[in-house]
Amino acid sequence: MKVLSRSFYLHENVAHTAKKLLGKVLITNIQGKKTSGIIVETEAYSYKERGCHAFKGKMTERNKIMFGKGGFAYVYLCYGVHQLFNVVTNKQNKPEAVLIRALQPLEGTEWMTQRMQTDSLTRITSGPGKLTKALGIDRTLNGKDLITSEVCIREGVKVNNKQIVTATRIGIDYAGPDAKLLWRFYIKDNNWISRT
């Protein structure tokens, strides 16, 4: 499977990129432990709307990676507990990102279950905090190049528009009217999505 090119991430419509990431394969190789999963759920975030950490172009120490060009990892701590993995998109100084919400496990399931301290694969990657733990993703990967580093995204399975469900994003009531944007995308009837 071919690693996605830089141009894939530079598209100027973050919702378009979020949809196109469905079916792609997220891969990590952490301390020689290779794990991967098919991306089955995503959420788009743009500096133009209140759900985004970079709303109105406000740069902070946490979000500064978003202000670079697309194709880099943005990993941040949520609620002081969950480390969430995002893909930076668009061109420099147009801070946008796609949150990877859920994966369908492929390789390295033995490492995933070990990290999750369980014997069962059932839904261990069915949420943004769970998938990062299962794949060994933490904030040390923040800013990593998704083309050349130990975390990358490759071509995967083809997903057509009829298979894609569009919905509102989760957990961003603070965004007011922007919380109603239909910027969450997932593969219909997939058992690994975080919630319907």
N, C-alpha and C positions, 0 to 999 in steps of 0.2 A: 504494500500500500504506500502510495506517494504522500510525503508530507505536504500539507497545504502551503501554497506559495504566499509571499508577502502581499501580493496584489489581492488575494482573497479577503484579507483583513482591512483593506483600504477603501472598501465600498462606502459611500457617503450616507447610506441609509442603514442605520443600525438594526432596524427591524428586519430588513432584508437579510442581513448577515446572520441574525439570530435564527431565522428560518432555515437558511442554507447550512447551518451547523448541525441541524438534525440529521442523524445517520452517519455523521463523521465519527472518527474514533479518537478518543482522548487516551494518550499513553504516558505513563511515567516509568522512569527507570531510576529508582531511589536505592542507593547502596547495593546495586546489582539485582534488585528485586523489580522485575518488569511486570506491570499491571496495565490493563486497558479495559475500556468499555465504550459501547456505542452511545453517543449523545442522543437522549430521547426527550429532553425537556430543556428549554432555554427561556431567558427573559432579557429583553433589551432595555438599555438605559442611555439617555442622552442628556447632555448639558442643557438642552432646551426645556427640560421638564423637571419637576420638583422631586421625582423619585431618585434622581441621580446624585451621587456624591459630589459631582462637579457642576451642580446646577448654577447657571449664569456664569460659568467659567471660573468659579472660585477654586483656586489651587490651595491644597493643604499638604502637610507632610504625608498623610495617608494616601491621598488620591493622585499625587504628582505623576505617577507612571501613566495615568490616563491621558496626560497632555502630550505624550509622545505619539509617534506613528503607531498604527495598528500592528498586531502580531506579537504582542507581549502579554505576559501573565500579570493580572492584578489580583493579588490575594490579600484579603483583609479579615480582621477579627470581627465577628458579629456577636453582640450581646456578651462579649467577654468570654465566649465559649467556642463558637463554631468558626472555623477558618474557611472562607468561601472563595471559590475559584472563578475568576472572570477573564474573559478574552478582550483585550483592548482592541478597538476598531477605529476606523476613519483615519484621517490624516492628522499631522501634528497640529496641536492647539485647537482641535475639535474633539474634546474629551467625551468619548462614548465607549461603552463596554457591554458585553453580553455575559450574564451570569449563567453558568452551567448548573442547572437544577437537578438533573437526574441522568443516570447512566444505566445501560444494560451490560452487566459484566461480561468480559471476554477472557482475556489472559490473566494469569496470576491470581486465580481465585483463592489459592492457598494462602497467599500473602494478605489478601483482602480480609478473609475470615480471621486470620491471626491478629491483624491490626484492630479489627472490630470486636475481638474477644468473643467469637461465636463459632459454632460448628455449622451454622446454616447460612446459605447465601441469600435466603429470602429477604428481599427488599433492603439489602445492606448499602445500596447505592441509590436509593429512591428519595433523595433529598440533598440539597447542596452541602450541608454540614456532614452528612454521612459519606457522600462520595469522596470528599477530600480526605477524610480519615482513612477510608478503605484504600485509596490510591497513594497514600503517604504524602499528600500535598499539605504544605504549611507555608507560613509567611516567608520562610527562607527562599521560596520560589518566586516571591513577588519581584516583578521586573525581568524575569527570565524570558529570553527570546524563544518563542514557540516553534521556531524553525530549526534552531541549532542546539537547544539545551536538553536536559533530562526530562522535560515535559514538552510534549508536542501534540499536534493534531494531524491526523492523516485522513485521506479519503476512506470512505467506508461503504455503506449500503445506500442505494438510491432511495430517496423518499419523495413521492410525488405530492402535489398539493392536496389531493383528496384524502391523504393520510394525515394531514396536519390539522390539529385543532388549535384555534386561536382563542385566548382568554385574557382576563385581567391578571396583573401580577399579584404576587402574594406578599402580605406583610408590609405594605407601604401605604396604609391609611393616612399617614402624615402628609402624603403628597397631594391631598385635596382632589381637585378635578383630574389631575394627572394620574391618580390611582386607577382611573377608569379606562386608561389607554389599553387597547387590546394588544399588548406587547409580550404576552407569554405564549409560547408555542410548544406543543408536544405531539408525539406520535400517537394517533388514535389507538385505543385498546391495548397499549403497551403496559405490561404488568409492572414496569419499573418507574413510572412517573410518580412524582411526589404526592399529588392529589388530583382528582378530576375536577 
